[in-house]
């Protein structure tokens, strides 16, 4: 199947293709990235680092002012030839200021909204033995407004509390927590 570019920007394209039934199908595509990485930072096997963001599309549509996420980023958007492993380490350092002692890739090719977006996501858990900021994290153009450490045993009540406050929970973050929960269920 081929696609036609309807609108083109540096980081996002709007494309059209035909479905099997011949209907037009419009979707978003990232021309400058080969994947997205989602990193669940686990600190000392006790806490997870969350990022509080202000995402312009959510604000513009009146959905929410803030969203709850974990460090994430595009693979190869700024560093050409970047591998997924390199992107995981780079994004963790950039957005959280942390270096992982061990990284486990949990899944590749997860799709956040395959009917609307062509991108896929690699989900990883980054284990950090000691909470020590290695470099000053960035605010990602003003998007990241806070970082919060949450006890692993308190994650789900904390997330419900954030929802009650009007925050949106990023779907990829919830998928990452699924894989984190898998690890701790297997250890019981």
N, C-alpha and C positions, 0 to 999 in steps of 0.2 A: 504494500500500500504506500502511496505517496501522500505528501502533505503540501499545502500551499501556505505560505506565510501571509497572514492578514495584517499583522502589525509587528514591528520589530524595534526592540530597544537593546541596549547593551546587555542587560541581564535577563530579559524575558521576551518571549515571542508569543503571539497569539496565532495559532495555526488552525487550518481546516483540513479535514480528511473525510472520506466516505466510510460509513459503517458497512457491514456485510449486506444490509438491506438497501444500500444506496443513499441513505440519508446523510446530510452534512453533519459533521461532528466537529465542534470547535473546542480547542483545548489550549492550555498554556504549556510552554516548553522553555527550558533554560538552555540557551545555545552555548553558553560558556562553561558549563559544568557537566562532568560525566556522572556524578552521583551526589548525594547528600549524606553527611554523617551526623548521627545523633549519638551523643556520649553521655552515659549515666555515670557521674563521678561518685564513687563509693569511697568515703573517707574512713580509714581505720576500721573497716567492716561494721561501722556503727551509724554513719550518717550519709545522706545524699545531698549534694549541692544542687539547688535549683536556681534558675535565673528568672527574674521578674522582668518582663519586657513591655514596652509600649509599641505595638505594631500598628502602623498607620492604616492598613485596610480595616482592621477591627474598629479603630476609632472613627474613621470616615463613615462607616456604615452604622455607627451607633451601637455596636454589639458589645464592646467592652473597652475600657481604657487600658487594662493590663492583661497580660497572659502569663501563665506559668509554664516554663520550659526547662530544658537542660542545655548545656553547651551543644552547638550544632553548627554546621557550615557546609558550604559547597566545596566539592572536590575539583580542583583545577581551575577555579575561577580567577584566582590571583597568582597562583604558582603553577605555571604550565608544566605538564608531565607529572604532577603530584599524584602519588599513590593514595589509596584509601587509608592505609596505615599512617602515612605522613600527615594526611588531613586530620585524622583523629587526634594525633599528638599536637598538631599546630592549633587546632580549634580549642582544645582543652587548655592550652597555654594562653592563647589570646583571650578567650572569654572568661576563663576562671583563674588564670595565673598559676595553674597547677601542672605538674608533671606526673604522669602515671608510672607506677612501678610495674603494673601488669595490665594488659588490655585483652579482653575477650570479645571477639566479634560474635554476636549472637545470631544475626541474620543479615543477609544481603538481599537486595531486590524487594524490600517491602515497599508498598505503594500507599501514599497517604490519601490520595483521592484519584484513583486511576481513570475515572470518567471525566476528570477536569484537568489533570496535570500529568505530563509524561514522566516526571521525575521519579526515581526510586531512591530508597533510603537504606543505608547500612547502619544497623544499630549495634553499638558496642557498650560494654561496661568497662570503665576504667577504675582500677583499684589503686588507691593512693594510701600508702602505709602511714604517712604522717601529714597532717594538714599544715603545709608550709607553702606560702605563696612564693613561687619562683620568679615571677615577673608581674608587674602591674597589669591587671586585666584591662581590656578596652571596653568602651561602652557601645561599640558597634554602630557608630553614627548616631548615638543618642537613644538607640533602641533598648539597650540593657540599662535598667534603672536600679536594680538591686540584685544581690545574691544572698540566698538563704540556705543555711545548713539545717537539715531536718533529720531527726532520729529515724532510723529505718522502721522501728516499731510504731512510729507516729505519722508515717507518710500519708496514709489514706485519710485519717481524720483531718490532717493539715490541708490536704487537697480539697476536701469537702468544705472546710472553713474558707479557703480561697475562693471557691465557687460561690459560697454564700456572700462573700464580699464583692462579687461581681466579676471576678477574674475568669478568663477562658483558660481551659487546660489544653495544651498542645497535644494533639493526637499521637505524634511521634514520641512524646515524653511518656504518655501512658503505655505505649507499646514497649518502650525501654523498661518501664517499671514491671511489666509483665515478665520480661526475661530476668530481671533482678529477683522478682518473687520466686521464679522457678529455681534459682540457685539456693535461696534460703529454705524453700520447701524441701529440696533434696537433702539438705544438711540436717533436717529435723529427725 
